[in-house]
Amino acid sequence: MGIRLNTNYLKKFISDDEINAVKKQTETAAEMVFEKTGQGSDFLGWVDLPVNYDKDEFARIKKSAEKIQKNSEIFIAIGIGGSYLGARAVIDLLKSPLYNDLKKSTPNIYYAGNNISSTQLNNLISIIDGKDFSINVISKSGTTTEPALAFRVLRDLVEKKYGKEQAKDHIFCTTDKAKGTLKEFADKEGYETFVVPDDIGGRFSVLTAVGLLPIAVAGCDIDKLMQGAAQGKEKYSKNFDENDAFKYAALRNILYRKGKSVELMVSYEPSLVMFSEWYKQLFGESEGKDNKGIFPAAVSFTTDLHSMGQYIQDGARILFETVIDVKTPQSDFFLETDKENLDGLNFLTNQNMSIVNKKAMEGTILAHTEGNVPNIVIEADNTDEMTVGEMIYFFEMACAVSGYMLGVNPFNQPGVESYKKNMFALLGKPGYENERAELEAKLSF
Ligand code: PA5
């Protein structure tokens, strides 16, 4: 059980010779990951994480999740980027995007601090009104504006509801082990803290406390998730010929050189939409630098076939698609035949709905490849904890190798600072006085 690469639909676009030609380069890039000889090698803690994680902290995560499940109707994960997307992706995938509306014994989960929308914050405040709730602020730096602001507001509500002492049972902080404003604050207030390891960047941190606490609160089996990732570590440490993560990195690289500068992550299950958001950050932040990189985008089919389908079939030929083909959905639905057949839909019936979805996928792949959009397929046996753990590791490894093949440092994100600098200057943060005048002059049209 797990995932595997299906390259059957690529034959018209990439020859075996082309793959052989990049094999050596892929192996060299992989060596940089395993030997820690490439740029950003201080951030390779995720490579061994599935077998080398803090077991005491892991037990504390499970204990805190149980406590939250008992004392809270609502749990709010406060974080942005790598401190948000992984948890949400896994919860949607293992549970459901409709998780909050399903009958269950675990708390509803909401996300805050991933935007600066006052409307969104006000709506969340009204949702938690009169409810028992807990918050988990997640920020490696401890200084990111969006989560820091949301934490200030929501912490205040926790303290007003429970009082300062009891608030400690409802406030959890995930941050650096020793430094940063959030760590100092949490220690001073006596909040339970969890660690974002020094050697793991935000977008590679889903299998640390960053993702694991929210995922465990949702009632997912985090032991199995780590086992799945460990299975991934074993599979994706093998040599090129047996390693689908390396092959996927190689195929992306070949397609990029052929002018395919946009990758569309395609899913046929709505539960994969947030996983695609996680993928977008992973590859976008890792590869998009030095004026290079495949632009990672995502579509959810068949929904987006009715909005983006025209462009994909017929627009600029800069696209390739990577389709996640889930072989067995979490649940199926048997379509009964209707005696009268007034809607003419009996040709779809007397079978499971997943077959209809599968035929839509096959028909779409054939149409899009016919329209000269190369399709890579990643087959997933299912979407259980083991498979999802493996899939996370697969994409992380492929991303690191792909980044090194491109000749960039896959583990930094210098470009993210530019907007922050401007925002701070425009808001009058001390120390940004000169920039402020300059930017305001640019804005006075
Ligand atoms: O991957 C990254 O490094 C970023 O997306 C960060 O995770 C994001 O900016 C949030 O940073 P922090 O966890 O420090 O608040």
Boltz pocket constraint, residues with backbone or C-beta under 6 A from the ligand:
constraints:
  - pocket:
      binder: B
      contacts: [[A, 80], [A, 81], [A, 82], [A, 83], [A, 138], [A, 139], [A, 140], [A, 141], [A, 142], [A, 143], [A, 144], [A, 147], [A, 201], [A, 202], [A, 203], [A, 204], [A, 285], [A, 413]]
      max_distance: 6.0
